[in-house]
Amino acid sequence: MNVLVLNEQQNQLQNIEVDIIKSITGSFQASELIALFKDFFYNKMILDVTALKDYNNPETYKELVEGLNPDKVIFYLPEGSDLCTSGFLSRLITYGIYNFTTNIEGVIYLINNSNTYKDVEHIQKMGEGTTDSGQYEEVPPTQMEQVVPPPPLEPSREQEVQRLAQEEPQPTQAPMFEQQPAQPMPQPTQPPQQGVFYQKVSMHLDRPQQQPVQQPMPQPVQQQAPQQQMNQQQNVGNVLVIGVQNVTDNAGATSLVYMMKKELSSMYGQGVYAIEIEKSDFLAYNDKQMFSETADDLAKTIRKMSDAKIIFVDLNGHDLGGICHDIIYLIEPSIIKLHSLMQRNKSIIAMLRGKKVVLNKSLLTQKEVQEFEYESGLQIKYNMPPLNDRKRNEIIIDFMQRCNIISNTNSGSSQSGIFGLFRK
């Protein structure tokens, strides 16, 4: 979750493809930004430096980083401006500011790869001397690009995809799906199932034949020792573990876990928990029943939660199918996200066949969902629109009923959903 501070360069930054939790536009004193974000939880701040009053003065930046962690701020500089001279950048580097760039690719790189002094040392050395006129030299674009070197990552990723495609991609890619056997894969190509896909396509996309396929799936995995151990603890403590996995980047697993946990807590009170694996995004929700854990310690932690009835797990790419009773796989069906997914892992669609797949943050129509199912061969369990996680959403209850997490109150049976075991 990142923060955007915009001004004159907002047209370049406002559509950047990253998760944004807060965005402000205008011209601010350094002290104003410190007051706004000093106690605000965020991953990185993307700062259009023209949003700083007196942004041509290095002292403004010194004041800012005295109140905010410079490692969490990405300074977006106007390309070709006086700020891109070696002398000005050298001053910033002496203040501990290493994360600056003049292009969107640099911003995206720096979100996940903060610079160190070694990455910008060459620029500071340039700033130690002046020209004959006494003016600092402008840093050439090639030198600025050395600060944010994402281009070398792309060819290696493409080469890796080509190499895996020539070999046997199924065993070597996407380890989070390796536990599941490949038997369900031929099913979506069979003509009888396509008829089922088109029987009823609505916001919740009910599938009459999907429930028999999905429900038995966790059982064969019990052959593995970790799953056997976890199931024993579930039987003793009546604990149900539901995993949520992003398939496309930033598909919304964290927010969806939070909204499901919030709804069930309001319905059942205590006993509903959420755990994220090896991240700290849950801190933003300020809920003691939502916390982080390592993948290695997850099973041990769950065994100690004697009062837990159901636990939602934000898997964050980890393969924990041996612990989770069921896993929901989230796809954000935008063209950019799907294209990026297929470039990264061409066999991912085949791996998802027969699993519980949900379109999240989706604006697809019924007809478009039908086409998506037909082209991909996937069964879509639910078509979830973008939701406001600041308020309760009735659609979350419908979603959990369709995914058999809670019982359907209209069905007349208290055991129709998995969580129906615990309903009073």
Residue pairs with C-beta under 8 A, 6 or more apart in sequence:
1 19
1 20
1 21
1 41
1 42
1 43
1 281
1 284
2 18
2 19
2 20
2 21
2 42
2 43
2 44
2 45
2 46
2 111
3 20
3 21
3 22
3 23
3 37
3 40
3 42
3 44
3 45
3 46
4 13
4 14
4 16
4 20
4 22
4 23
4 24
4 45
4 46
5 23
5 24
5 25
5 28
5 33
5 45
5 46
5 47
5 48
5 51
6 13
6 14
6 23
6 24
6 25
6 48
6 51
7 25
7 26
7 27
7 48
7 50
7 51
8 48
8 50
8 51
8 78
9 48
9 50
9 76
9 78
10 25
10 48
12 76
12 104
13 46
13 48
13 76
13 104
13 107
14 23
16 46
16 104
16 107
16 108
17 108
17 336
18 46
18 107
18 108
18 111
18 250
19 43
19 250
21 42
21 284
22 40
22 42
24 36
25 51
26 51
27 50
27 51
27 52
27 53
28 36
28 51
28 52
28 53
29 52
29 53
30 52
30 53
30 60
30 61
30 63
30 64
30 67
31 63
31 67
33 47
33 52
33 64
33 67
33 68
34 63
34 64
34 67
34 68
37 45
37 68
38 67
38 68
41 283
41 284
42 72
43 72
43 111
44 72
44 73
44 74
44 110
44 111
45 68
45 72
45 73
45 74
46 74
46 76
46 107
46 111
47 73
47 74
47 75
47 76
48 76
49 55
49 75
49 76
49 77
49 78
49 83
50 78
52 60
52 61
52 64
53 60
54 60
55 83
56 82
56 83
58 88
58 91
58 92
58 95
61 75
61 91
61 92
61 95
61 97
62 95
64 73
65 73
65 95
65 96
65 97
70 95
70 96
70 97
70 98
70 99
71 98
71 99
71 114
73 97
73 99
74 99
74 100
74 101
74 107
74 110
74 111
75 92
75 97
75 99
75 100
75 101
76 100
76 101
76 102
76 107
77 83
77 84
77 100
77 101
77 102
78 84
78 102
79 102
79 103
79 141
80 138
82 88
83 89
84 102
84 138
84 139
84 144
85 127
85 135
85 136
85 137
85 138
85 139
86 123
86 124
86 126
86 127
86 136
86 137
86 138
86 139
87 127
87 130
87 135
87 136
87 137
88 127
88 136
89 100
89 120
89 123
89 124
89 127
89 139
90 123
90 124
90 126
90 127
90 128
90 136
91 127
92 100
93 117
93 120
93 123
93 124
93 127
94 124
98 114
98 115
98 116
98 117
98 119
98 120
98 147
99 110
99 114
99 115
100 147
101 107
101 109
101 110
101 144
101 147
101 148
102 141
102 144
103 148
105 148
105 150
105 151
106 145
106 147
106 148
106 150
108 150
109 148
109 149
109 150
110 148
115 147
115 148
119 146
119 147
120 147
122 143
122 146
123 139
123 143
123 147
126 137
126 139
126 143
127 136
130 136
130 137
131 137
145 151
157 343
157 344
158 343
161 343
161 344
161 345
161 346
164 172
164 173
164 346
165 346
169 345
169 346
169 347
170 182
170 347
170 350
170 351
171 178
173 345
173 347
173 348
174 345
174 347
174 348
174 351
175 319
176 245
176 315
176 317
176 318
176 319
176 321
177 319
177 348
177 351
177 352
178 319
179 221
179 224
179 319
179 321
179 322
180 217
180 221
180 321
180 351
180 354
180 355
181 220
182 350
183 354
184 213
184 353
184 354
184 355
185 350
185 353
185 354
187 193
187 213
187 353
187 354
188 353
188 354
188 376
188 377
188 378
188 379
189 377
193 209
193 379
194 374
196 207
196 208
196 209
197 207
197 370
197 373
197 374
197 379
198 370
199 208
200 206
200 207
200 208
201 366
201 369
201 370
202 366
203 383
203 385
203 395
203 398
204 382
204 383
204 398
204 399
204 402
205 369
205 380
205 381
205 382
205 383
205 402
206 402
207 379
207 381
210 379
210 381
211 404
213 354
213 379
214 326
214 355
214 356
214 381
214 404
215 404
217 326
217 354
217 355
218 227
218 324
218 325
218 326
221 227
221 321
221 322
222 228
222 231
224 322
226 299
226 322
226 323
227 321
227 322
227 323
229 299
230 241
230 299
230 302
230 322
230 323
233 239
233 299
233 302
233 303
234 240
234 241
234 325
237 303
237 305
237 306
237 308
238 309
238 421
238 422
239 302
239 305
239 308
239 309
239 310
239 311
240 309
240 310
240 311
240 325
240 418
240 419
240 421
241 302
241 310
241 311
241 313
241 323
241 324
241 325
242 310
242 311
242 312
242 313
242 324
242 325
242 326
242 327
242 328
242 405
243 312
243 313
243 315
243 320
243 321
243 323
243 324
243 326
243 327
243 328
244 253
244 256
244 257
244 312
244 313
244 314
244 315
244 327
244 328
244 330
245 253
245 315
245 317
245 327
245 328
245 329
245 330
246 252
246 253
246 316
246 317
246 330
247 329
247 330
247 331
247 341
247 348
247 352
247 357
248 330
248 331
248 332
248 334
248 337
248 338
248 340
248 341
249 337
249 340
249 341
250 332
251 330
251 331
251 332
251 337
251 360
251 361
252 330
252 332
252 360
252 361
253 314
253 315
253 316
253 330
254 276
254 281
254 282
254 314
255 387
255 389
256 330
256 360
256 384
257 274
257 276
257 312
257 313
257 314
258 274
258 282
258 285
258 287
258 290
258 389
259 387
259 389
259 393
259 396
260 274
260 312
260 396
260 399
260 400
260 405
261 272
261 273
261 274
261 287
261 289
261 290
261 312
262 392
263 392
263 393
263 396
263 397
263 400
264 272
264 310
264 400
264 406
264 419
265 272
265 289
266 392
267 406
268 309
268 422
268 423
268 424
270 307
271 307
271 308
271 309
271 310
271 422
272 289
272 308
272 309
272 310
272 311
272 312
273 289
273 290
273 305
273 308
273 310
273 311
273 312
274 282
274 287
274 289
274 290
274 291
274 311
274 312
274 313
274 314
275 290
275 291
275 292
275 293
275 298
275 301
275 302
275 311
275 312
275 313
275 314
276 282
276 290
276 291
276 292
276 293
276 313
276 314
276 316
277 292
277 293
277 294
277 295
277 298
277 313
277 314
277 315
277 316
277 318
277 320
278 292
278 293
278 294
278 295
278 316
278 318
279 292
279 314
279 316
280 292
281 314
282 290
282 291
282 292
282 314
293 301
295 318
295 320
298 313
298 320
298 323
299 323
302 308
302 311
302 323
305 311
309 419
309 422
310 405
310 419
310 422
313 320
313 323
313 324
315 324
315 327
321 327
325 418
326 356
326 403
326 404
326 418
327 355
327 356
328 356
328 358
328 381
328 403
329 352
329 355
329 356
329 357
329 358
330 358
330 360
331 337
331 338
331 341
331 357
331 358
331 359
331 360
332 359
332 360
332 361
332 362
333 359
333 362
333 364
333 372
341 348
342 348
342 349
349 376
349 377
349 378
352 378
353 377
353 378
353 379
354 379
356 381
356 403
357 378
357 379
357 380
357 381
358 380
358 381
358 382
358 383
358 384
358 399
358 403
359 369
359 372
359 380
359 382
359 383
359 384
360 384
361 384
361 385
361 386
362 369
362 383
362 384
362 385
362 386
363 385
363 386
364 372
364 383
369 380
369 383
372 378
372 380
373 379
373 380
381 402
381 403
382 399
382 402
382 403
384 395
384 399
385 395
387 393
387 395
387 396
397 406
400 406
400 417
400 419
401 407
401 408
401 409
401 417
404 416
404 417
404 418
405 417
405 418
405 419
406 417
406 418
406 419
406 420
406 423
407 413
407 414
407 415
407 416
407 417
407 419
407 420
407 423
408 416
408 417
413 420
414 420
414 423
415 421
